[in-house]
Structures are given as structure tokens and as C-alpha cells.
Amino acid sequence: MTKVTDARPAAVSADELEAMDVPGFCASIERLKADIYRQIGPADFVHLRRIERYGRFATLVGYATAWIIPNPATAFLLSLGQFTRWLLAHHITHRGYDRVPGIPARYTSRVFARGWRRFIDWFDWLHPEAWDYEHNVLHHYHTGEDADPDVAERHLEFLRRMRVPRWLKYALIAVVACTWKIIYYAPNSMSVLDPTSRKRLRHEKIVSLTVGSVIDFRRPAVRRLWLVCYLPYATWHFGIVPLLFLPLGTTAVWCVFVNKLLAEAITNAHAFLVIGPNHTANDLYRFAFHYDRKEEFYVTQVMGSANYRCGSELTDYMSIWLNYQIEHHLFPDLPMRQYTRIQPVVKAICERHGIPYRQESVFRRFGRMLDVAVGKTSMRELEAFPRPAPSRTACSADC
């Protein structure tokens, strides 16, 4: 049954959900999967290196001008360079390039950002090992479920229920947007690992770290968060890096420091804009069940995700290819370049089999997310997987 939690009419009625051709959809996706994996090749690595160069160029120009005067252009370039490292980490740690023939080991999930390479490949507030489990496993294979650690509606329930003017809620979200890797993503991802053994915790044993608990140093998880996330990142980016410009004078040091702070706010806000709306809107679903077959997995990934507009490489780059979120959740281990190729095919498959496919501009999707965040609307809830209409096309036996 479908439970609609806000006053807006359901975008897809219960009857329409039950009319979905689920087996046919699964079979079509499986055929596409087999075909697209065969097309992975050296061109995907060439594309990856080009994207990496974009980020390195932005970083180079950013630092080359950071010492002159605090300014938004320099801060944006520095933020874009940092943002590109997350872009690469996202797709590489998802094993997106493991199948590329002859690819250097440092661009595979087995090596990228592992151990000491974290400081070369992806030095951010987030710890790669923790994020790999929090995002690549728990989020992707429990999307919209209670076991999904990234259900924004659940995390923002306190804000949704606050009895304050709505403008104040929007102001609080603006603060969160500029700091969310620090106050949300780093502690939330570290929560999924045992602080002593560093082993992955089962969902029922995870106790999330919150803004109020990240200064409770009696907790081993908090001490580890500061030791491996907060202190290394802050010391390097806001201490050592500005001091490297000391030969140019103390004014240069302060200019770099201020530009780094501005860049931090910008890269957080940029990430919040393109990541936050992917699974949060009044036309997307939360699930009170866990799929038990492949065909259910495929359908729930589409019903719980939304795309942005797809187009030029610049658009894709600035969206870190999360404008292909539906395709990414169906095939999380594909190279970025392949998403641009299969997106029209996946959309056509969804339309042919009656699966709701959401796609709007990133700004429209962001507006939908804000409506949920402030309690103006709510996400839809699906209590059980809808019974599909009979189909002569069935998915393979391992579905």
C-alpha cells in the first residue's frame, strides 16, 4: 500500500504502482547491464584523466592567486579542486574503473585513497574507509530504508517539527549547507565503524554521532573522529598550507587562510546542492521494507532517486555526474562516461514498463528538498512492494 504523508496529490497512484511491469523492467535492465559492461574500455580512463586535470588546473590557479587578496573567484577555484577529488573518489571507490583494461592500480578501488594514499588521492573531512561502507554499501543497498544512513528527512525531523518562522529554518539550512561535511557527513560516516577494531558495524549497532555529541570526548568514536578526520584536515588546510606562503609575507598567509575558509564554505554548499536533493522530495519514496529479489532492488532504486538535467560535460562535471543518479543507483560500478550513454536508454525502459522516472533541473529538485526539510511537504512512504501486473517477460532466476 502507498502512504502519502503530505497534502499534495500522489504523483503515482497505488493502482499505477501495481500496474508496473516489474519483471519486464528487470529483464530489460539486465540486458542493458550486460551490454554496457562489454563497452567499458580505455576511453573511460582517458575521460577520467581529463576530469582529473580540470580539478588540478582549478587547484593550481586557485593557489597561484590565493595569496594576493581574498576573493570569491580564487575561493571557487580552490573549492572546485577539492570538489573534484570527491568526484573521483565517488566513482573510483564504487569500483567504476576496476574493469577498465590496463588501468593503473592507483585508479582502482583497491588502491585509491587507501592507507597513506588518502593524503594524496582524497584528503577530505571524510575518512575514505568509513565513507566506503556508509555510502557505497549501506546507502546504496538500503536506499530509502531505515538502514540507509543518508535519509535526509529523518535527520532533519527536528527542524521539520520546530515551531519557529519558516525563514529561520531556511537560515539554519544555509548554515548547514556551508558546513555539512563537517557537522554531518564526517561524523555520520565514522559512526558505521567500530572505533577500536575499525570493523564494519551492523545497522542495528550503529549509533550516529550528532552535532551535540561530537565534543563528547568520553566516547571512543568521537576521539577517533577528531584524530583521523577533524585534526588532520584542519591542521593541513588551515594551518600548514597558509604558512607555506610565509616567504611572501604575513599578509599573504592571511589571504590564503581567508580564501581557504571561503573555499570550504563554497565546496560544502556546492556538494549540498548536488547531493542533497537526489533522494529527498515529495515525489520520492521511503521504504518500510527491504527488497528480497533483484527486480525489487531495481525498482526501488528508481522510485527512491531523481535525476537532474543531463547535457554537456560542464553540466555533468559541476553535478559530479550525480545528475545521473537513477542510472548510478542501478549500476553503481560504471565509469562516469557510461552514464551519459545509457541515460536515454534507462529513461525509455522506465517509461515502457511504467516505472516512475523523476528528472528536473537541480534547482527545482533542490526546492523540493527544501520543502521537505522545513516540513512544508513530506516524502511518500511505501509499506510493501507493489504486486506487479502479469508479464510474459520474466527476469532471470537469480532475481
C-alpha positions as CSV (number, residue, x, y, z in Angstrom):
1,M,0.0,0.0,0.0
2,T,1.1,3.6,-0.6
3,K,1.0,6.1,2.2
4,V,1.2,9.7,1.2
5,T,2.4,11.9,4.1
6,D,1.6,15.4,2.7
7,A,-1.5,17.1,1.3
8,R,-0.2,17.1,-2.3
9,P,-1.8,14.5,-4.7
10,A,0.4,11.5,-5.3
11,A,2.4,11.7,-8.4
12,V,1.8,8.0,-8.9
13,S,-1.3,6.3,-7.6
14,A,-1.4,2.9,-5.9
15,D,-3.1,1.4,-9.0
16,E,-0.4,2.7,-11.2
17,L,2.3,1.3,-9.0
18,E,0.6,-2.1,-9.1
19,A,0.5,-1.9,-12.9
20,M,4.3,-1.6,-13.2
21,D,5.8,-4.3,-15.4
22,V,8.4,-5.2,-12.8
23,P,9.7,-8.5,-14.4
24,G,9.9,-6.9,-17.8
25,F,11.8,-3.9,-16.4
26,C,14.2,-6.2,-14.6
27,A,14.9,-8.2,-17.8
28,S,15.5,-5.0,-19.8
29,I,17.9,-3.6,-17.2
30,E,19.8,-7.0,-17.1
31,R,20.2,-6.9,-20.9
32,L,21.4,-3.3,-20.7
33,K,23.8,-4.2,-17.9
34,A,25.4,-7.0,-19.9
35,D,25.7,-4.8,-22.9
36,I,27.2,-1.7,-21.2
37,Y,29.8,-3.7,-19.3
38,R,31.1,-5.0,-22.5
39,Q,31.6,-1.4,-23.7
40,I,33.9,-0.3,-20.9
41,G,37.4,0.4,-22.3
42,P,40.4,2.7,-22.5
43,A,38.2,5.6,-23.5
44,D,36.8,5.6,-20.0
45,F,40.2,6.1,-18.4
46,V,41.0,8.9,-20.9
47,H,37.8,10.6,-19.8
48,L,38.7,10.1,-16.1
49,R,42.1,11.7,-16.5
50,R,40.6,14.7,-18.3
51,I,38.2,15.3,-15.4
52,E,41.1,15.0,-13.0
53,R,43.0,17.6,-14.9
54,Y,40.1,20.0,-14.6
55,G,40.4,19.8,-10.9
56,R,44.1,20.1,-10.8
57,F,44.0,23.2,-13.0
58,A,41.5,24.8,-10.7
59,T,43.6,24.0,-7.7
60,L,46.8,25.3,-9.4
61,V,45.2,28.6,-10.4
62,G,43.5,28.9,-7.0
63,Y,46.7,28.6,-5.1
64,A,48.6,30.8,-7.6
65,T,46.2,33.7,-6.8
66,A,45.2,32.8,-3.2
67,W,48.0,35.0,-1.6
68,I,47.1,38.2,-3.4
69,I,43.7,39.1,-1.9
70,P,40.7,37.2,-0.5
71,N,38.2,36.9,-3.4
72,P,35.3,34.7,-4.5
73,A,37.0,33.6,-7.8
74,T,40.1,32.2,-6.1
75,A,37.9,30.6,-3.4
76,F,35.7,29.0,-6.0
77,L,38.7,27.5,-7.9
78,L,40.1,26.1,-4.7
79,S,36.7,24.6,-3.8
80,L,36.3,23.1,-7.3
81,G,39.7,21.4,-7.0
82,Q,38.7,19.9,-3.6
83,F,35.3,19.0,-5.0
84,T,36.9,17.2,-8.0
85,R,38.8,14.9,-5.6
86,W,35.4,13.9,-4.1
87,L,34.1,13.3,-7.6
88,L,36.9,11.0,-8.4
89,A,36.7,9.2,-5.1
90,H,33.0,8.7,-5.5
91,H,33.3,6.8,-8.8
92,I,36.6,5.1,-8.2
93,T,35.7,3.7,-4.8
94,H,32.5,2.5,-6.3
95,R,34.7,0.2,-8.4
96,G,33.7,2.2,-11.5
97,Y,37.1,1.8,-13.1
98,D,38.2,-1.6,-11.9
99,R,37.0,-3.2,-15.2
100,V,39.0,-0.8,-17.4
101,P,41.7,-2.9,-19.2
102,G,45.2,-1.8,-18.2
103,I,44.2,0.9,-15.8
104,P,46.9,1.9,-13.3
105,A,46.3,0.4,-9.9
106,R,46.1,3.8,-8.2
107,Y,42.8,4.4,-10.1
108,T,41.2,1.3,-8.8
109,S,39.1,0.8,-5.7
110,R,41.8,-1.5,-4.2
111,V,44.4,1.3,-4.1
112,F,42.7,4.7,-4.4
113,A,42.7,6.6,-1.1
114,R,43.7,3.5,0.8
115,G,46.1,3.9,3.7
116,W,48.6,6.6,3.2
117,R,47.3,7.3,-0.3
118,R,44.3,9.0,1.4
119,F,46.5,12.1,1.8
120,I,47.3,12.1,-2.0
121,D,44.1,10.9,-3.6
122,W,41.3,12.3,-1.4
123,F,42.2,14.2,1.7
124,D,38.9,15.5,3.0
125,W,37.0,15.7,6.3
126,L,35.6,12.2,5.5
127,H,37.6,9.1,6.1
128,P,37.6,7.0,2.9
129,E,37.3,3.6,4.6
130,A,34.3,4.8,6.7
131,W,32.7,6.5,3.7
132,D,33.1,3.5,1.5
133,Y,30.9,1.4,3.9
134,E,28.5,4.2,4.8
135,H,27.8,5.3,1.3
136,N,28.8,2.5,-1.1
137,V,27.2,-0.2,0.9
138,L,24.7,1.0,3.5
139,H,23.2,3.8,1.4
140,H,23.3,2.2,-2.0
141,Y,21.9,-1.2,-0.9
142,H,19.3,0.2,1.6
143,T,18.2,3.3,-0.3
144,G,15.3,5.0,1.5
145,E,15.1,2.3,4.1
146,D,15.6,2.5,7.9
147,A,19.1,1.1,7.4
148,D,20.0,3.9,4.9
149,P,22.2,6.3,6.9
150,D,21.6,9.1,4.5
151,V,17.8,9.6,4.7
152,A,17.7,13.4,5.0
153,E,14.1,13.6,6.0
154,R,14.9,11.5,9.1
155,H,18.0,13.6,10.0
156,L,16.0,16.8,9.6
157,E,13.0,15.7,11.6
158,F,14.0,18.1,14.5
159,L,13.9,21.0,12.0
160,R,10.7,19.9,10.4
161,R,9.0,19.9,13.8
162,M,10.5,23.2,15.2
163,R,7.8,25.8,15.9
164,V,9.7,28.7,14.5
165,P,9.2,31.0,11.5
166,R,10.0,29.3,8.2
167,W,12.5,31.9,7.2
168,L,14.6,30.9,10.3
169,K,14.5,27.3,9.2
170,Y,15.8,28.3,5.8
171,A,18.6,30.3,7.5
172,L,19.6,27.2,9.5
173,I,19.7,25.2,6.4
174,A,22.0,27.8,4.8
175,V,24.4,27.3,7.7
176,V,24.2,23.5,7.4
177,A,24.8,23.7,3.7
178,C,28.1,25.6,4.2
179,T,29.4,23.2,6.9
180,W,27.6,19.8,6.3
181,K,30.7,17.7,5.6
182,I,32.0,18.7,9.0
183,I,28.8,18.6,11.1
184,Y,27.1,15.7,9.3
185,Y,29.0,13.7,6.8
186,A,32.3,13.1,8.6
187,P,30.6,12.0,11.9
188,N,27.8,10.1,10.2
189,S,30.3,8.1,8.2
190,M,32.6,7.4,11.1
191,S,29.7,6.1,13.1
192,V,29.4,3.0,10.9
193,L,32.9,1.6,12.0
194,D,33.8,0.3,15.4
195,P,36.2,2.9,16.8
196,T,38.5,0.3,18.3
197,S,38.6,-2.7,15.9
198,R,37.6,-0.5,12.9
199,K,35.3,-3.3,11.7
200,R,32.0,-2.5,10.0
201,L,29.1,-2.3,12.3
202,R,25.7,-3.9,11.5
203,H,22.9,-1.4,11.1
204,E,21.3,-2.1,14.5
205,K,24.5,-1.4,16.3
206,I,25.3,1.9,14.7
207,V,24.9,4.9,17.0
208,S,25.1,8.1,14.9
209,L,27.2,11.0,16.0
210,T,25.4,14.3,16.1
211,V,26.4,17.9,16.3
212,G,25.8,17.7,20.1
213,S,27.9,14.6,20.6
214,V,31.0,15.4,18.6
215,I,32.6,17.1,21.5
216,D,31.8,14.3,24.0
217,F,35.4,13.0,24.2
218,R,34.4,10.3,26.6
219,R,33.2,8.4,23.6
220,P,35.8,6.4,21.6
221,A,34.0,7.2,18.3
222,V,34.3,10.9,19.0
223,R,38.0,10.7,19.8
224,R,38.7,8.7,16.6
225,L,36.6,11.2,14.6
226,W,38.8,14.1,15.8
227,L,42.0,12.1,15.5
228,V,41.6,10.8,11.9
229,C,39.2,13.4,10.4
230,Y,39.0,16.8,12.0
231,L,42.5,17.4,13.3
232,P,44.5,16.2,10.2
233,Y,42.3,18.1,7.7
234,A,42.1,21.3,9.7
235,T,45.8,21.3,10.5
236,W,46.9,20.9,6.9
237,H,44.4,23.1,5.1
238,F,44.0,25.9,7.6
239,G,47.4,25.8,9.3
240,I,50.3,24.3,7.2
241,V,49.1,25.4,3.7
242,P,48.7,29.1,4.6
243,L,52.1,29.0,6.4
244,L,53.7,27.7,3.2
245,F,53.1,31.2,1.8
246,L,55.0,32.9,4.7
247,P,58.0,33.8,2.4
248,L,55.6,36.2,0.6
249,G,54.8,37.9,3.9
250,T,52.3,37.6,6.7
251,T,49.6,39.3,4.6
252,A,49.9,36.5,2.1
253,V,49.4,34.0,4.8
254,W,46.2,35.6,6.0
255,C,44.9,36.0,2.4
256,V,45.4,32.3,1.8
257,F,43.8,31.5,5.2
258,V,40.7,33.5,4.4
259,N,40.5,32.1,0.8
260,K,40.7,28.6,2.2
261,L,37.8,29.3,4.6
262,L,35.7,30.7,1.8
263,A,36.6,27.7,-0.4
264,E,35.5,25.4,2.4
265,A,32.1,27.1,2.6
266,I,31.7,27.0,-1.2
267,T,32.7,23.4,-1.6
268,N,30.3,22.4,1.2
269,A,27.5,24.4,-0.4
270,H,28.2,23.0,-3.8
271,A,28.1,19.4,-2.6
272,F,25.0,20.1,-0.6
273,L,23.3,21.5,-3.7
274,V,24.0,18.4,-6.0
275,I,24.0,15.6,-3.4
276,G,21.1,16.6,-1.0
277,P,18.2,16.5,-3.5
278,N,19.0,13.1,-5.1
279,H,16.8,11.2,-2.7
280,T,14.7,13.8,-0.9
281,A,11.4,15.2,-2.3
282,N,7.7,14.8,-2.0
283,D,7.6,12.7,-5.2
284,L,10.2,10.2,-4.0
285,Y,9.7,7.2,-1.7
286,R,10.9,5.9,1.6
287,F,10.5,2.1,2.1
288,A,9.3,0.3,5.1
289,F,10.7,-3.0,3.8
290,H,13.9,-4.4,2.3
291,Y,13.8,-5.9,-1.2
292,D,14.3,-9.6,-1.4
293,R,14.8,-10.0,-5.1
294,K,16.9,-8.3,-7.8
295,E,13.8,-7.0,-9.6
296,E,12.6,-5.3,-6.4
297,F,16.1,-3.8,-5.9
298,Y,16.0,-2.2,-9.4
299,V,12.5,-0.7,-9.0
300,T,13.1,0.7,-5.5
301,Q,16.4,2.4,-6.7
302,V,14.4,4.2,-9.4
303,M,11.5,5.1,-7.1
304,G,13.8,6.5,-4.4
305,S,16.1,8.5,-6.7
306,A,15.9,11.5,-9.0
307,N,18.0,12.9,-11.9
308,Y,18.8,16.4,-12.9
309,R,19.1,17.7,-16.4
310,C,21.8,15.9,-18.4
311,G,23.8,17.5,-21.1
312,S,27.2,19.0,-21.7
313,E,30.4,17.8,-19.9
314,L,30.4,21.1,-17.9
315,T,26.9,20.4,-16.6
316,D,27.9,16.8,-15.7
317,Y,31.2,17.9,-14.1
318,M,29.5,20.5,-12.0
319,S,27.0,17.9,-10.9
320,I,29.8,15.4,-10.4
321,W,27.7,13.0,-12.5
322,L,25.0,12.9,-9.8
323,N,22.6,14.2,-12.4
324,Y,22.6,10.5,-13.5
325,Q,21.6,9.4,-10.0
326,I,19.0,6.8,-11.2
327,E,21.5,5.2,-13.6
328,H,24.1,5.3,-10.9
329,H,21.9,3.5,-8.4
330,L,21.0,0.8,-10.9
331,F,24.7,0.4,-11.9
332,P,26.9,1.9,-9.2
333,D,30.1,0.4,-10.6
334,L,30.1,2.1,-14.0
335,P,32.6,4.7,-15.2
336,M,31.2,8.2,-15.4
337,R,31.3,8.3,-19.2
338,Q,29.0,5.3,-19.5
339,Y,26.2,7.1,-17.6
340,T,25.9,9.7,-20.3
341,R,25.4,6.9,-22.8
342,I,22.8,4.8,-21.1
343,Q,20.7,7.6,-19.5
344,P,18.2,7.9,-22.5
345,V,18.0,4.1,-22.7
346,V,17.2,3.8,-19.0
347,K,14.6,6.5,-19.2
348,A,12.9,4.8,-22.2
349,I,12.9,1.5,-20.4
350,C,11.3,3.0,-17.3
351,E,8.6,4.6,-19.5
352,R,8.0,1.4,-21.4
353,H,7.5,-0.6,-18.2
354,G,5.6,2.0,-16.1
355,I,8.4,2.8,-13.7
356,P,8.2,6.4,-12.4
357,Y,11.3,8.3,-13.6
358,R,12.0,11.7,-12.0
359,Q,14.1,14.3,-13.7
360,E,14.1,18.1,-13.3
361,S,16.7,20.8,-13.0
362,V,18.9,20.7,-10.0
363,F,17.4,23.9,-8.7
364,R,13.9,22.5,-8.9
365,R,14.9,19.4,-7.2
366,F,16.7,21.5,-4.5
367,G,13.5,23.4,-4.0
368,R,11.6,20.1,-3.4
369,M,14.2,19.1,-0.9
370,L,13.9,22.4,1.0
371,D,10.2,21.9,1.2
372,V,10.7,18.5,2.9
373,A,13.5,19.9,5.1
374,V,11.3,22.7,6.6
375,G,8.3,20.5,7.0
376,K,6.3,22.0,4.1
377,T,5.9,18.6,2.4
378,S,6.9,15.1,3.2
379,M,8.3,12.1,1.3
380,R,6.0,9.3,0.2
381,E,6.1,6.0,2.1
382,L,5.7,2.5,0.6
383,E,4.8,-0.1,3.2
384,A,5.2,-3.1,0.9
385,F,6.5,-3.8,-2.6
386,P,3.5,-3.4,-5.0
387,R,2.3,-6.5,-6.7
388,P,3.3,-6.3,-10.4
389,A,0.9,-6.9,-13.3
390,P,1.4,-10.3,-15.0
391,S,4.1,-10.2,-17.7
392,R,5.3,-12.7,-20.2
393,T,8.8,-11.4,-19.8
394,A,10.4,-12.5,-16.6
395,C,13.7,-11.6,-15.0
396,S,16.4,-14.3,-14.7
397,A,16.2,-16.9,-11.9
398,D,18.7,-15.1,-9.7
399,C,16.4,-12.0,-9.5
